[in-house]
Amino acid sequence: MKPLPIMYRFGLALSAVLLLAACGGEEPTPTAVSITLEETAEPEPTDAPTEVPTDVPPTNTPEPTATAEPTATPEPAYTAEFESTACEFAVPPGRDVECGYLTVPENRNEVENGRTVRLHVAVFASDSANPAPDPIIYLEGGPGGDALETVPLVFEMRFAPFLADHTFIMFDQRGTGYSEPSLACPEMVDLTLDTLDDDLTLEEGQELQLEALTECRDRLLADGVDLTAYNSAESAADVADLRLALGYDEWNLYGISYGTRLAQTIVRDYPEGIRSVILDSSYPLAANLQTETAVNADRALSVFFAGCAADAACAAAYPDLAQVFADLVDNLNAEPVAVEVFNLANGQQYDALVDGDTLVGLLFQALYSVELTPIMPKLIYDVRDGRTNDLVTILSSLLVQQEFASQGMQLSVQCNEEISFSTPGEFTPAPNFPYLDPLFEASAVTGQFGFAVCDLWQAGQADPIENEPVSSDIPTLILAGEYDPITPPSWGESVGDQFSSSYYFEFPGIGHGASVSAECPLGITLEFIADPTAAPDAACIADMGAPAFVTPGAALTEADIELEPFTNALFAISGLRPVGWEELQPGTFGRGASALDQTVIIQQATPPGFGADTLLELLVGQLGLDGTPEQSGTYDDANGRTWSLYASEFQSFPINFAFYEDDAGLLLVILISEADQAEVLYNAVFTPALDALTRD
């Protein structure tokens, strides 16, 4: 299961719309690079397995034994081609990115049928004038996660540090994202949206899922897709072909979650050219999701409840948290609460019913995230007391995330590589929190429902090697998070036992995806990349601790806010920003007091031709506002300019807009506030920004 993206802030979405309107992308000139593989000596397992990994690490790990070297098997000749094309995604401002498509066989056991897949690839240039010759290739989680579609939202926050000395390569794995064909199942997305407010029984929900998956499968089969060819073994071969097609002698593998399983498969089958490996939130091949998932989630919940109890402020604000949550789950299952959620992907509002099982799933997902974990005690008490604003914000974010995954690719991997090695009826219940059992036992990915789904999906049977540990002496960094609910630290340790040249680190207070969650694990990762042969300095771990749980604080005052100058080369503007607010995107500053803090100020400029009316229409469409906001007044700033003011509201968050237009184009300032802080932020942040914003 892929790690959650950084909380999808409404202000970040607004900023992305404005950036797209103001900044155009460059179209690269198409060029083609081909590499022909004929009876290549690259290791390939005999009877190459069709496998599909699921992002859950193995249980019942076999006795440590060296993985047998795959025997090179003659294969029909084929040509892997890389053609430079335009990037399908919005390139982050200021980044030099070359995009293209790698064309490879769909099924390397049936090359003669001529069917191919095209993988969308993005090569991000290093910030260094003399970068290291070995790039980093990132392997997305999931399985089925779309890597490139989220680049405009998360690249700068997650991956930009890796550009200091290295080229950074991202790609959509076969069946995902912009790669062709896509195994996405919009039928499942539609089903989710259509049934948000339906109080369905488990059996009714599963029947509807089977119907939607049947439609998706039949559509893919009608298009000629071979569902047995979308698995880790084929993806590993894709990555090996990509290195050769791009002309790199060696590179560094970097996987998070399911990406670590793909990395292990690459290490096993194609070790040539791998300088180092980073396994963040490890998922071993020998996983048994039926017997481990509920137990692993149970462990993480125990860590979470104990963490709050050990924090004096958290324990005082939210006493008996574990019991309060258990009672809340029971109450919501008896009487679900109705809320209204918003889908940023299509700009529509939806009525939704939230029952206890939904809340259990939400807590499980929240423990992935170092941002969300600290707010969960407060959210649990808020929902108990009838306050659902934060609940709505998280549910809205999760609605968006389903747009960034390929359900069909996940099922092909899961059915081929997990269910193939599972036994109907086997399930290990959670030892401490029985309300976890319904969530996982009935799941298509981790439970008994998966057997019915996989019988429908027909993704083939993996070779037994896909359920065996991988051994290697390639330098490897293994990272794990204490709070991780899906890939526990013990899985990282078990993988480390098989990698003789590995360094293992566990981080307190961190969930899933440690390397992109905090400065300490990021620093360790960068140090390892610089020299994989030496143990990185991990002294910073001693300074880490439990999550900074959110507890009630004093009311915000204007005296609490300090401003400082900023300049932005992309928009050629200067102005004032609040001290401590992070620049999420060019000209977009988020306070980030918590993962759910939507407080953002956007200060940008457009060239002539982008008037206020045009931008307002874009924003209305993005947020699904009830009509274009009416002008609410004007503001005469300290420079003698008159700004046009507009006001609106989105899911109880007040939004203030200000526009000033002259011959040079449009200046704009947008403030999104918490309702109870709107007046303070208007006076202390918004109007000073209008006074200070100028073109350079």
LINFENVEN-V706440 format. One record per residue. N is the residue number from 1. RES is the residue in one small letter. PHI is phi in whole degrees, -180 to 180 (none if undefined). PSI is psi in radians with two decimals (999 if undefined). OMEGA is omega in whole degrees, -180 to 180 (NA if undefined). Layout:
{{N,RES,PHI,PSI,OMEGA} {N,RES,PHI,PSI,OMEGA}}
This chain:
{{1,m,none,2.31,-173} {2,k,-75,2.65,177} {3,p,-68,2.60,178} {4,l,-65,2.43,172} {5,p,-65,2.83,171} {6,i,-52,2.49,-176} {7,m,-46,2.23,-175} {8,y,-76,1.57,-177} {9,r,-74,2.49,178} {10,f,-61,-0.71,179} {11,g,-63,-0.60,178} {12,l,-66,-0.67,178} {13,a,-65,-0.74,178} {14,l,-61,-0.79,-179} {15,s,-61,-0.69,-180} {16,a,-62,-0.70,178} {17,v,-61,-0.76,-178} {18,l,-67,-0.68,178} {19,l,-63,-0.71,179} {20,l,-64,-0.63,-179} {21,a,-72,-0.59,-172} {22,a,-95,-0.43,-173} {23,c,-121,2.20,177} {24,g,-95,2.67,178} {25,g,-94,2.74,179} {26,e,-92,2.41,179} {27,e,-94,1.98,178} {28,p,-71,2.64,176} {29,t,-74,2.17,-178} {30,p,-62,2.30,172} {31,t,-137,2.71,-178} {32,a,-122,2.39,173} {33,v,-123,2.23,-178} {34,s,-118,2.56,170} {35,i,-135,2.19,-179} {36,t,-97,2.22,180} {37,l,-109,2.02,178} {38,e,-127,2.03,-178} {39,e,45,0.82,-177} {40,t,-60,2.62,178} {41,a,-82,-0.02,178} {42,e,-60,2.31,-178} {43,p,-60,2.34,178} {44,e,-138,2.24,-179} {45,p,-63,2.48,176} {46,t,-62,2.46,-176} {47,d,52,1.04,-173} {48,a,-44,2.10,-176} {49,p,-70,2.59,173} {50,t,-97,1.90,-173} {51,e,-129,2.66,178} {52,v,-137,1.77,-176} {53,p,-72,2.62,176} {54,t,-114,2.66,-173} {55,d,-85,0.94,175} {56,v,-134,2.24,-176} {57,p,-69,2.83,-172} {58,p,-75,2.72,173} {59,t,-116,3.12,176} {60,n,43,0.90,-178} {61,t,-65,2.24,180} {62,p,-63,2.88,178} {63,e,-57,2.38,-179} {64,p,-57,2.02,174} {65,t,-139,2.59,-179} {66,a,-65,2.36,177} {67,t,-67,2.27,-180} {68,a,-64,2.41,178} {69,e,-66,2.18,179} {70,p,-61,2.48,179} {71,t,-85,2.25,180} {72,a,-62,2.23,-177} {73,t,-117,2.23,178} {74,p,-58,2.39,178} {75,e,-131,2.75,177} {76,p,-60,2.58,179} {77,a,-67,2.50,171} {78,y,-149,2.84,-179} {79,t,-114,2.11,173} {80,a,-93,2.10,-175} {81,e,-116,2.40,172} {82,f,-116,2.17,-180} {83,e,-121,2.18,177} {84,s,-70,2.33,179} {85,t,-143,3.13,173} {86,a,-68,2.61,174} {87,c,-71,2.35,180} {88,e,-77,-0.30,-178} {89,f,-107,2.91,177} {90,a,-77,2.02,-179} {91,v,-68,2.30,178} {92,p,-56,2.36,-178} {93,p,-54,2.37,177} {94,g,85,-0.05,-178} {95,r,-97,2.45,176} {96,d,-97,1.93,-174} {97,v,-131,2.28,172} {98,e,-105,2.21,-180} {99,c,-114,2.84,177} {100,g,-177,-3.03,178} {101,y,-126,2.32,171} {102,l,-98,2.19,179} {103,t,-106,2.16,-178} {104,v,-139,2.90,177} {105,p,-62,2.55,174} {106,e,-68,-0.80,-180} {107,n,-131,1.95,-175} {108,r,-71,-0.18,173} {109,n,-86,-0.16,-178} {110,e,-136,0.86,-178} {111,v,-61,-0.53,-174} {112,e,-65,-0.32,-179} {113,n,-77,-0.18,173} {114,g,81,-0.05,-179} {115,r,-75,2.40,-179} {116,t,-130,2.87,170} {117,v,-122,2.68,178} {118,r,-120,2.14,-178} {119,l,-104,2.21,179} {120,h,-81,2.27,-172} {121,v,-126,2.48,176} {122,a,-130,2.20,179} {123,v,-111,1.91,-178} {124,f,-90,2.13,-179} {125,a,-68,2.51,178} {126,s,-68,2.71,174} {127,d,-74,-0.30,-177} {128,s,-82,2.50,175} {129,a,-74,-0.30,-180} {130,n,-136,1.22,-175} {131,p,-70,2.81,174} {132,a,-60,2.59,-177} {133,p,-75,-0.23,-176} {134,d,-105,1.85,-179} {135,p,-72,2.97,173} {136,i,-105,2.24,174} {137,i,-109,2.19,-177} {138,y,-93,2.33,180} {139,l,-111,1.95,-175} {140,e,-68,2.71,178} {141,g,-85,-2.90,-180} {142,g,141,-1.78,-7} {143,p,-63,2.66,179} {144,g,104,0.07,-179} {145,g,-71,2.46,176} {146,d,-87,1.99,-177} {147,a,-79,-0.77,-168} {148,l,-85,-0.45,-178} {149,e,-65,-0.49,-179} {150,t,-90,-0.03,-178} {151,v,-54,-0.81,-179} {152,p,-62,-0.40,-176} {153,l,-93,-0.62,-169} {154,v,-124,-0.15,-172} {155,f,-60,-0.85,-176} {156,e,-64,-0.63,-178} {157,m,-76,-0.53,-173} {158,r,-103,-0.86,-164} {159,f,-112,-0.23,-178} {160,a,-55,-0.64,180} {161,p,-58,-0.45,-179} {162,f,-73,-0.21,-179} {163,l,-83,-0.09,-177} {164,a,-56,-0.74,-177} {165,d,-131,-0.02,-174} {166,h,-134,2.60,163} {167,t,-70,2.50,-177} {168,f,-124,2.15,-175} {169,i,-111,2.27,174} {170,m,-124,2.65,177} {171,f,-155,2.71,173} {172,d,-88,2.04,180} {173,q,-61,2.80,180} {174,r,-51,2.40,178} {175,g,84,-0.04,-175} {176,t,-123,2.79,169} {177,g,53,-2.27,-178} {178,y,-86,-0.02,177} {179,s,-70,2.76,-174} {180,e,-128,2.26,-1} {181,p,-79,2.79,174} {182,s,-94,2.40,176} {183,l,-100,0.37,175} {184,a,-62,2.58,179} {185,c,-118,1.47,177} {186,p,-59,-0.38,177} {187,e,-61,-0.63,179} {188,m,-74,-0.65,176} {189,v,-63,-0.78,179} {190,d,-62,-0.70,179} {191,l,-62,-0.76,178} {192,t,-58,-0.84,-178} {193,l,-67,-0.65,-177} {194,d,-71,-0.42,-174} {195,t,-113,0.26,-178} {196,l,-58,-0.61,-177} {197,d,-108,0.29,178} {198,d,-94,2.35,178} {199,d,-93,1.38,-173} {200,l,-90,2.59,169} {201,t,-75,2.87,179} {202,l,-57,-0.79,-178} {203,e,-65,-0.70,179} {204,e,-63,-0.74,180} {205,g,-64,-0.73,-180} {206,q,-67,-0.65,178} {207,e,-63,-0.74,178} {208,l,-65,-0.65,178} {209,q,-64,-0.75,179} {210,l,-63,-0.65,178} {211,e,-65,-0.78,-179} {212,a,-66,-0.71,179} {213,l,-68,-0.58,175} {214,t,-62,-0.77,178} {215,e,-61,-0.76,-180} {216,c,-65,-0.83,-180} {217,r,-60,-0.81,-178} {218,d,-63,-0.65,179} {219,r,-66,-0.77,180} {220,l,-66,-0.74,179} {221,l,-64,-0.67,178} {222,a,-63,-0.49,177} {223,d,-84,0.01,177} {224,g,88,0.19,-178} {225,v,-71,2.34,176} {226,d,-95,1.74,-175} {227,l,-65,-0.29,179} {228,t,-80,-0.10,-175} {229,a,-101,0.15,-176} {230,y,-114,1.59,-172} {231,n,-157,3.09,-175} {232,s,-68,-0.64,-179} {233,a,-63,-0.78,178} {234,e,-68,-0.69,179} {235,s,-64,-0.65,177} {236,a,-62,-0.72,177} {237,a,-65,-0.63,176} {238,d,-58,-0.80,-178} {239,v,-65,-0.73,178} {240,a,-61,-0.74,178} {241,d,-64,-0.66,-177} {242,l,-65,-0.72,179} {243,r,-59,-0.80,-179} {244,l,-68,-0.71,-178} {245,a,-66,-0.59,179} {246,l,-84,-0.19,173} {247,g,85,0.43,180} {248,y,-94,2.36,176} {249,d,-72,-0.68,178} {250,e,-155,2.80,177} {251,w,-153,3.12,-177} {252,n,-114,2.22,178} {253,l,-86,2.35,-179} {254,y,-135,1.84,-179} {255,g,-120,2.50,172} {256,i,-119,2.34,174} {257,s,61,-2.19,178} {258,y,-55,-0.50,177} {259,g,-57,-0.45,177} {260,t,-74,-0.57,176} {261,r,-68,-0.74,177} {262,l,-63,-0.70,179} {263,a,-61,-0.75,179} {264,q,-63,-0.66,179} {265,t,-65,-0.70,178} {266,i,-65,-0.78,179} {267,v,-59,-0.70,-180} {268,r,-69,-0.81,-171} {269,d,-92,-0.53,-175} {270,y,-139,1.14,-176} {271,p,-71,-0.33,-179} {272,e,-60,2.41,174} {273,g,81,0.10,179} {274,i,-97,1.97,180} {275,r,-79,-0.74,-180} {276,s,-158,2.92,-178} {277,v,-136,2.37,173} {278,i,-116,2.10,179} {279,l,-115,1.79,-178} {280,d,-106,2.04,-176} {281,s,67,1.23,-167} {282,s,-70,2.48,179} {283,y,-127,1.69,-178} {284,p,-70,2.73,-176} {285,l,-69,-0.48,-174} {286,a,-85,0.42,-176} {287,a,-64,2.59,171} {288,n,-128,1.71,-173} {289,l,-66,-0.57,-179} {290,q,-62,-0.63,-174} {291,t,-99,-0.20,-174} {292,e,-114,-0.49,-168} {293,t,-64,-0.85,-179} {294,a,-63,-0.66,179} {295,v,-65,-0.74,180} {296,n,-66,-0.71,177} {297,a,-64,-0.68,178} {298,d,-59,-0.76,178} {299,r,-59,-0.79,-178} {300,a,-65,-0.70,177} {301,l,-65,-0.65,177} {302,s,-62,-0.75,178} {303,v,-63,-0.73,-179} {304,f,-63,-0.91,-178} {305,f,-65,-0.66,178} {306,a,-67,-0.62,179} {307,g,-63,-0.75,178} {308,c,-67,-0.73,-179} {309,a,-63,-0.55,-179} {310,a,-83,-0.20,178} {311,d,-94,2.04,-172} {312,a,-58,-0.78,-178} {313,a,-68,-0.73,180} {314,c,-65,-0.77,-179} {315,a,-64,-0.63,180} {316,a,-72,-0.67,-178} {317,a,-78,-0.55,-174} {318,y,-135,1.20,-177} {319,p,-68,2.66,177} {320,d,51,0.78,-173} {321,l,-59,-0.75,-178} {322,a,-61,-0.74,-180} {323,q,-72,-0.68,177} {324,v,-59,-0.74,-180} {325,f,-67,-0.78,-180} {326,a,-60,-0.75,179} {327,d,-65,-0.68,-180} {328,l,-65,-0.70,178} {329,v,-60,-0.81,180} {330,d,-62,-0.78,-177} {331,n,-65,-0.72,-179} {332,l,-72,-0.55,175} {333,n,-67,-0.57,177} {334,a,-77,-0.69,-178} {335,e,-139,1.56,179} {336,p,-60,2.65,179} {337,v,-102,2.46,180} {338,a,-94,2.30,177} {339,v,-135,2.99,176} {340,e,-118,2.14,-179} {341,v,-113,2.85,-177} {342,f,-126,2.34,178} {343,n,-104,1.84,-179} {344,l,-64,-0.35,-179} {345,a,-68,-0.59,-179} {346,n,-125,0.04,176} {347,g,71,0.43,-177} {348,q,-116,2.57,175} {349,q,-92,2.58,180} {350,y,-138,2.43,168} {351,d,-77,2.46,-178} {352,a,-142,2.53,173} {353,l,-102,2.30,179} {354,v,-114,1.99,176} {355,d,-105,-3.08,-177} {356,g,-64,-0.69,179} {357,d,-63,-0.64,177} {358,t,-62,-0.73,-179} {359,l,-67,-0.64,176} {360,v,-62,-0.79,178} {361,g,-62,-0.63,180} {362,l,-67,-0.76,178} {363,l,-63,-0.74,177} {364,f,-57,-0.84,179} {365,q,-65,-0.66,-178} {366,a,-64,-0.54,-179} {367,l,-71,-0.22,171} {368,y,-63,-0.61,-161} {369,s,-105,2.22,175} {370,v,-66,-0.33,177} {371,e,-82,-0.72,-173} {372,l,-84,-0.58,-177} {373,t,-53,-0.79,-176} {374,p,-64,-0.38,-177} {375,i,-95,-0.10,-173} {376,m,-67,-0.66,175} {377,p,-58,-0.77,178} {378,k,-63,-0.75,-179} {379,l,-62,-0.73,-180} {380,i,-60,-0.82,179} {381,y,-67,-0.66,178} {382,d,-61,-0.82,-179} {383,v,-64,-0.70,177} {384,r,-58,-0.65,-176} {385,d,-94,0.17,174} {386,g,89,0.15,178} {387,r,-98,2.02,-171} {388,t,-119,0.17,-178} {389,n,-58,-0.84,-179} {390,d,-67,-0.65,176} {391,l,-58,-0.79,-180} {392,v,-63,-0.70,-179} {393,t,-62,-0.78,-180} {394,i,-68,-0.78,180} {395,l,-62,-0.65,177} {396,s,-64,-0.70,178} {397,s,-63,-0.72,-180} {398,l,-66,-0.56,176} {399,l,-61,-0.70,-180} {400,v,-66,-0.68,-174} {401,q,-64,-0.47,179} {402,q,-67,-0.30,177} {403,e,-75,-0.27,-175} {404,f,-104,0.51,-179} {405,a,-146,2.64,178} {406,s,-105,1.83,-179} {407,q,-62,-0.68,-179} {408,g,-65,-0.69,178} {409,m,-66,-0.71,178} {410,q,-60,-0.76,-179} {411,l,-68,-0.69,179} {412,s,-60,-0.75,178} {413,v,-68,-0.88,-176} {414,q,-60,-0.83,-176} {415,c,-68,-0.67,-177} {416,n,-76,-0.68,-169} {417,e,-109,-0.28,-179} {418,e,-112,-1.05,-179} {419,i,-60,-0.52,178} {420,s,-58,-0.48,-177} {421,f,-113,0.35,180} {422,s,-113,2.85,-179} {423,t,-120,2.23,178} {424,p,-55,2.39,178} {425,g,95,-0.31,180} {426,e,-83,2.24,178} {427,f,-162,2.27,178} {428,t,-103,2.03,-176} {429,p,-73,2.81,177} {430,a,-69,2.29,-175} {431,p,-74,-0.48,-173} {432,n,-115,-0.49,-173} {433,f,-128,1.49,-174} {434,p,-63,-0.32,178} {435,y,-68,-0.18,174} {436,l,-74,-0.48,-172} {437,d,-60,-0.82,180} {438,p,-60,-0.58,-178} {439,l,-63,-0.72,-173} {440,f,-99,-0.61,-177} {441,e,-66,-0.54,-178} {442,a,-95,0.09,-175} {443,s,-81,2.60,176} {444,a,-74,-0.35,-177} {445,v,-96,-0.63,-172} {446,t,-121,0.01,-172} {447,g,-136,-2.89,-173} {448,q,-68,-0.47,178} {449,f,-61,-0.44,-180} {450,g,-60,-0.52,-179} {451,f,-68,-0.68,177} {452,a,-68,-0.72,-180} {453,v,-64,-0.77,-177} {454,c,-72,-0.52,174} {455,d,-63,-0.58,176} {456,l,-75,-0.76,-169} {457,w,-74,-0.63,176} {458,q,56,1.12,-179} {459,a,-97,0.12,177} {460,g,90,3.09,-177} {461,q,-116,2.20,-179} {462,a,-74,2.68,172} {463,d,-65,2.56,-179} {464,p,-55,-0.42,-180} {465,i,-62,-0.39,-178} {466,e,-76,-0.03,177} {467,n,-119,0.39,-178} {468,e,-121,2.56,180} {469,p,-61,2.65,178} {470,v,-105,2.36,177} {471,s,-113,2.60,-180} {472,s,-165,2.72,172} {473,d,-113,0.22,175} {474,i,-68,2.39,178} {475,p,-55,2.21,-172} {476,t,-138,2.38,174} {477,l,-107,2.24,-178} {478,i,-120,2.15,-177} {479,l,-118,2.48,179} {480,a,-143,2.64,179} {481,g,-111,2.39,-178} {482,e,-58,-0.65,-174} {483,y,-94,0.03,-175} {484,d,-60,2.10,-177} {485,p,-87,-0.19,-172} {486,i,-118,-0.62,177} {487,t,-124,1.50,-171} {488,p,-68,2.84,179} {489,p,-55,-0.58,-179} {490,s,-61,-0.52,178} {491,w,-70,-0.70,176} {492,g,-61,-0.71,178} {493,e,-64,-0.70,-179} {494,s,-67,-0.65,176} {495,v,-67,-0.72,-180} {496,g,-61,-0.54,178} {497,d,-62,-0.44,-178} {498,q,-94,-0.27,-178} {499,f,-106,1.81,-169} {500,s,-69,-0.40,-180} {501,s,-112,0.92,-175} {502,s,-116,2.73,173} {503,y,-122,2.23,-177} {504,y,-115,2.34,178} {505,f,-138,2.35,174} {506,e,-112,2.41,-174} {507,f,-116,2.15,179} {508,p,-68,2.55,175} {509,g,75,0.04,-175} {510,i,-108,2.53,177} {511,g,-100,-2.12,-174} {512,h,-91,2.44,178} {513,g,76,1.01,-174} {514,a,-60,-0.69,-173} {515,s,-63,-0.39,180} {516,v,-112,0.32,-175} {517,s,-111,-0.38,-176} {518,a,-160,2.81,-176} {519,e,-66,-0.67,-177} {520,c,-62,-0.97,179} {521,p,-63,-0.56,176} {522,l,-65,-0.79,180} {523,g,-62,-0.72,178} {524,i,-62,-0.71,180} {525,t,-64,-0.78,-180} {526,l,-66,-0.65,178} {527,e,-66,-0.69,178} {528,f,-63,-0.76,180} {529,i,-60,-0.67,-179} {530,a,-65,-0.66,179} {531,d,-149,1.57,-177} {532,p,-68,-0.19,-177} {533,t,-87,-0.15,-178} {534,a,-119,2.50,178} {535,a,-66,2.22,179} {536,p,-70,2.69,178} {537,d,-73,2.04,-177} {538,a,-110,0.39,-178} {539,a,-60,-0.47,-177} {540,c,-65,-0.37,-179} {541,i,-62,-0.58,-179} {542,a,-64,-0.40,-180} {543,d,-89,-0.07,180} {544,m,-89,2.76,180} {545,g,-153,-2.75,-179} {546,a,-66,2.83,176} {547,p,-57,2.61,176} {548,a,-83,1.43,-175} {549,f,-59,2.37,-179} {550,v,-77,2.22,177} {551,t,-129,2.82,-179} {552,p,-56,2.42,180} {553,g,-128,-3.10,-180} {554,a,-73,2.71,179} {555,a,-66,2.50,179} {556,l,-69,2.42,174} {557,t,-125,2.86,178} {558,e,-62,-0.53,-180} {559,a,-67,-0.33,-180} {560,d,-78,-0.18,-172} {561,i,-109,2.20,176} {562,e,-118,2.44,-179} {563,l,-109,2.68,177} {564,e,-143,2.71,-179} {565,p,-70,2.66,171} {566,f,-143,2.75,170} {567,t,-130,2.67,179} {568,n,-136,2.00,-176} {569,a,-71,-0.57,-178} {570,l,-61,-0.79,-179} {571,f,-96,-0.09,-178} {572,a,54,0.93,-179} {573,i,-132,2.79,172} {574,s,-134,2.71,-180} {575,g,-176,-2.71,179} {576,l,-121,2.50,178} {577,r,-134,2.66,176} {578,p,-68,2.37,178} {579,v,-62,2.32,177} {580,g,92,-0.20,177} {581,w,-81,2.37,-175} {582,e,-86,2.43,175} {583,e,-81,1.81,-176} {584,l,-77,-0.67,174} {585,q,-146,2.90,-179} {586,p,-51,2.13,178} {587,g,77,0.16,-179} {588,t,-121,2.03,-174} {589,f,-118,2.12,-179} {590,g,-109,2.41,180} {591,r,-70,-0.78,175} {592,g,63,0.66,177} {593,a,-62,-0.47,173} {594,s,-155,3.05,180} {595,a,-62,-0.43,-177} {596,l,-98,0.04,-180} {597,d,-74,1.94,-178} {598,q,-92,0.15,-176} {599,t,-69,2.05,-174} {600,v,-145,2.48,167} {601,i,-121,2.27,-180} {602,i,-110,2.19,178} {603,q,-130,1.92,-175} {604,q,-142,3.07,178} {605,a,-142,2.58,176} {606,t,-122,2.73,174} {607,p,-74,2.99,177} {608,p,-55,2.51,179} {609,g,109,-0.29,176} {610,f,-108,1.58,-178} {611,g,-83,2.99,-179} {612,a,-61,-0.70,-179} {613,d,-61,-0.73,-180} {614,t,-63,-0.80,-179} {615,l,-68,-0.66,178} {616,l,-62,-0.69,178} {617,e,-64,-0.70,177} {618,l,-61,-0.77,-178} {619,l,-70,-0.64,177} {620,v,-61,-0.76,179} {621,g,-66,-0.64,-178} {622,q,-68,-0.69,-175} {623,l,-102,-0.05,179} {624,g,64,0.64,179} {625,l,-68,2.70,180} {626,d,-80,1.37,178} {627,g,88,2.83,179} {628,t,-71,2.30,180} {629,p,-60,2.46,175} {630,e,-81,2.60,177} {631,q,-63,2.26,-176} {632,s,-100,-0.17,-180} {633,g,160,-2.90,178} {634,t,-134,2.86,177} {635,y,-138,2.14,176} {636,d,-92,1.96,-173} {637,d,-86,-3.12,-176} {638,a,-69,-0.24,-179} {639,n,-101,0.17,179} {640,g,81,0.23,179} {641,r,-95,2.62,177} {642,t,-111,2.02,180} {643,w,-92,2.48,173} {644,s,-90,2.25,-175} {645,l,-109,2.48,176} {646,y,-136,2.68,179} {647,a,-139,2.54,177} {648,s,-154,-3.03,179} {649,e,-147,2.48,178} {650,f,-134,2.00,180} {651,q,47,0.87,177} {652,s,74,0.08,176} {653,f,-97,2.01,177} {654,p,-64,2.44,177} {655,i,-124,2.21,175} {656,n,-112,2.27,178} {657,f,-115,2.51,172} {658,a,-141,2.36,-179} {659,f,-132,2.41,172} {660,y,-132,2.18,-176} {661,e,-122,2.34,173} {662,d,-142,-2.88,-176} {663,d,-64,-0.41,-179} {664,a,-81,-0.25,-179} {665,g,129,-2.64,-173} {666,l,-116,2.30,167} {667,l,-101,2.44,-179} {668,l,-140,2.53,175} {669,v,-135,2.25,180} {670,i,-130,2.29,178} {671,l,-121,2.19,172} {672,i,-109,2.26,-172} {673,s,-127,2.82,163} {674,e,-74,2.49,-174} {675,a,-57,-0.73,-176} {676,d,-80,-0.04,179} {677,q,-119,0.10,-172} {678,a,-60,-0.77,-177} {679,e,-67,-0.76,179} {680,v,-61,-0.80,-178} {681,l,-69,-0.59,177} {682,y,-61,-0.80,-176} {683,n,-77,-0.64,-172} {684,a,-94,-0.32,-177} {685,v,-123,-0.87,-171} {686,f,-68,-1.00,-177} {687,t,-67,-0.66,174} {688,p,-61,-0.57,177} {689,a,-65,-0.69,178} {690,l,-64,-0.72,180} {691,d,-64,-0.59,-170} {692,a,-97,-0.39,-172} {693,l,-70,2.16,180} {694,t,-142,2.77,172} {695,r,-84,2.46,180} {696,d,-84,999,NA}}
